[in-house]
Amino acid sequence: MERLLVVEDDASIGDPLVRALRREDYEVEHVGTGEAALERLHAASFDLVVLDIGLPGIDGVEVCRRIRRDHGATAVLMLTARSSELDEVVGLDAGADDYVTKPFGLAVLTARVRALLRRRSAPDVGDSVIEVSGLRIDQASRRAWRGPRELELAPKEFDLLAALAARAGEALRRERIMSEVWDENWWGSTKTLDVHVGWLRQKLGDPPLITTVRGYGFRLERTG
């Protein structure tokens, strides 16, 4: 489970944002000052920081600079009430990965969070092969094998297999799979996911690798 730190001094913004991110299955902490954010970052590891630029005390730009200096692998999504080009350049120059201007919709912001986390965790081109449970998935060439047999997969079948294999052994929520494989702004029925899982199971053959987690989603089993 990815760990997020929300740094926002306005409770009317921070509290709903924390609730929305927790609904996405993230582990979320919330602090209201730059000093508190730096203390938490020193004490624990976070995958992403949602950082307000206009904090009391140490402002968001300085917090971002220190994150880049001391916690280079942590993604930063900066929030601001200012919308001028100069403000955006200052935030990005400080090392922010993305930038959202208030007011914002929670659905849009959570989609940006998902996209950032995917981008930060995506393998480099030289490390784009996933090998797990007898599968070999080459993301650069978009080819996949089970043992010596190459699988003939449609584009979404390949994306679905890669998403499950990247987190083999972990149960993934239906909604999370839909947002990653179909559309980060997806909203609606997950019936198409069931159909694609069925096709993918047929092409993978026996013994089965994909388990249905009742009332939750799917898991690709680790074997061997």
C-alpha positions in Angstrom: 0.0 0.0 0.0 1.4 3.4 -1.0 2.0 5.9 1.7 1.0 9.5 1.1 1.5 12.7 3.2 -0.9 15.5 2.7 0.5 18.9 3.8 -2.3 21.4 3.9 -3.1 24.0 6.6 -6.7 24.5 5.5 -8.8 21.8 7.1 -11.7 22.5 4.7 -9.4 21.3 1.8 -7.1 18.8 3.7 -9.8 16.8 5.4 -11.9 15.9 2.3 -8.7 15.3 0.4 -7.5 12.8 3.0 -10.8 11.0 2.9 -10.8 10.8 -0.9 -7.3 9.4 -1.0 -8.0 6.8 1.7 -11.0 5.6 -0.4 -8.4 4.9 -3.1 -6.7 2.5 -0.7 -3.7 4.7 0.1 -2.3 5.0 3.6 -2.6 8.7 4.3 -1.2 11.1 6.9 -2.1 14.8 7.2 -0.1 17.6 8.7 -0.6 21.4 8.5 2.8 23.0 8.5 6.1 22.7 6.6 7.9 22.0 9.8 5.6 19.0 10.7 6.0 17.7 7.1 9.8 17.7 7.3 9.6 15.9 10.7 7.3 13.2 9.3 9.5 12.8 6.2 12.5 12.4 8.5 10.8 9.7 10.6 9.1 7.7 7.9 9.1 6.9 4.2 6.4 8.2 1.8 5.7 7.5 -1.8 4.1 10.8 -2.5 3.6 14.2 -0.8 0.6 16.4 -1.7 2.0 19.8 -0.7 0.3 23.2 -0.4 2.6 26.0 -1.5 1.2 28.6 0.9 2.0 27.0 4.3 2.6 28.9 7.5 6.3 28.9 8.6 8.4 27.0 6.1 6.5 27.4 2.8 5.8 24.6 0.3 8.5 25.6 -2.1 11.2 25.3 0.5 9.7 22.0 1.7 9.8 20.7 -1.8 13.4 21.7 -2.2 14.3 19.8 0.9 12.3 16.7 -0.2 14.3 16.7 -3.5 17.6 17.1 -1.6 16.9 14.4 1.1 14.2 12.2 -0.3 14.7 12.1 -4.0 12.5 9.1 -4.7 9.4 10.7 -3.2 6.9 12.2 -5.7 5.6 15.7 -5.0 2.2 17.1 -6.2 2.0 20.8 -5.4 -1.2 22.7 -4.6 -1.6 26.4 -4.9 -4.2 29.1 -5.0 -2.0 31.1 -7.4 -2.2 30.5 -11.1 0.3 32.7 -12.7 3.0 31.1 -15.0 5.7 32.4 -12.6 4.3 30.6 -9.6 4.2 27.3 -11.6 7.8 27.7 -12.8 8.9 28.3 -9.2 7.1 25.2 -8.0 8.5 23.0 -10.7 12.0 24.4 -10.4 11.8 23.5 -6.7 11.4 19.9 -7.8 7.6 19.3 -7.9 6.5 16.5 -10.2 3.1 18.0 -10.9 1.1 21.1 -10.1 -2.6 21.6 -9.4 -4.3 25.0 -8.9 -7.1 25.5 -6.4 -10.0 25.1 -6.6 -9.8 21.6 -7.9 -12.1 18.6 -8.1 -11.2 15.6 -5.9 -11.7 13.2 -8.8 -9.2 15.1 -10.9 -6.7 15.3 -8.1 -6.9 11.6 -7.2 -6.4 10.8 -10.9 -3.2 13.0 -10.9 -2.0 11.1 -7.8 -2.5 7.8 -9.5 -0.7 8.9 -12.6 2.2 10.2 -10.6 2.6 7.0 -8.6 2.5 5.0 -11.8 5.1 7.2 -13.4 7.4 7.0 -10.4 7.1 3.2 -10.1 7.3 2.5 -13.9 10.5 0.5 -14.8 13.2 2.1 -16.9 13.4 0.8 -20.5 16.4 -1.3 -19.5 14.4 -2.8 -16.7 11.1 -3.3 -18.4 10.8 -7.1 -18.1 8.6 -8.6 -15.4 9.3 -12.2 -14.5 7.0 -13.9 -12.0 5.1 -17.2 -11.6 6.5 -18.6 -14.8 5.5 -15.5 -16.7 7.9 -13.2 -18.7 6.4 -9.9 -19.7 8.5 -7.5 -21.8 6.8 -4.1 -21.5 9.1 -2.5 -24.1 8.2 -4.9 -26.9 4.7 -5.7 -25.4 5.3 -9.4 -25.6 4.5 -12.0 -23.0 5.3 -15.7 -22.4 4.2 -18.4 -20.0 7.1 -20.7 -19.8 8.3 -21.3 -23.4 4.9 -20.4 -24.9 4.3 -16.9 -26.2 0.9 -15.5 -25.4 -1.2 -13.9 -28.1 -2.7 -11.0 -26.2 -4.9 -8.1 -27.2 -3.6 -4.6 -26.1 -5.9 -4.4 -23.0 -5.2 -8.0 -22.1 -1.5 -7.3 -22.1 -2.0 -4.1 -20.0 -4.1 -6.1 -17.6 -1.6 -8.9 -17.2 1.3 -6.4 -16.7 -0.7 -4.5 -14.0 -1.5 -7.7 -12.1 2.0 -9.1 -12.5 3.7 -5.9 -11.4 2.0 -6.5 -8.0 1.9 -10.3 -8.0 0.6 -11.6 -4.7 -1.3 -8.4 -3.9 -5.1 -8.1 -4.2 -6.0 -5.1 -6.4 -9.3 -3.4 -6.2 -11.5 -3.5 -9.3 -11.7 0.3 -9.5 -7.9 0.6 -9.2 -7.4 -1.8 -12.1 -9.9 0.0 -14.2 -8.2 3.3 -13.6 -4.8 1.9 -14.5 -5.6 -0.2 -17.5 -8.6 1.6 -19.1 -8.6 5.3 -18.1 -7.4 7.3 -15.1 -10.7 9.2 -15.4 -12.8 6.1 -15.7 -16.1 5.9 -13.8 -18.8 3.3 -14.1 -19.3 -0.5 -14.5 -16.4 -2.9 -14.1 -18.1 -5.6 -16.3 -15.5 -5.2 -19.0 -12.9 -6.1 -16.4 -14.6 -9.4 -15.8 -14.7 -10.1 -19.5 -11.0 -9.4 -20.0 -10.0 -11.4 -17.0 -12.0 -14.4 -18.4 -10.2 -14.0 -21.8 -6.8 -13.7 -20.1 -7.4 -16.8 -17.9 -8.2 -18.8 -21.1 -5.0 -17.6 -22.8 -2.8 -18.3 -19.7 -4.1 -21.8 -19.4 -3.5 -24.2 -16.4 -2.7 -24.1 -13.6 -4.8 -21.0 -13.0 -2.8 -17.8 -12.0 -5.5 -15.2 -11.5 -7.7 -15.4 -8.4 -10.9 -13.6 -7.8 -10.9 -11.8 -4.4 -14.6 -11.8 -3.7 -16.2 -8.4 -3.2 -12.8 -6.7 -3.9 -10.9 -7.5 -7.1 -8.3 -9.8 -8.4 -4.8 -11.2 -7.5 -2.1 -12.8 -9.7 -0.7 -15.6 -7.6 3.0 -15.9 -6.9 4.1 -19.5 -7.7 7.4 -21.3 -7.6 
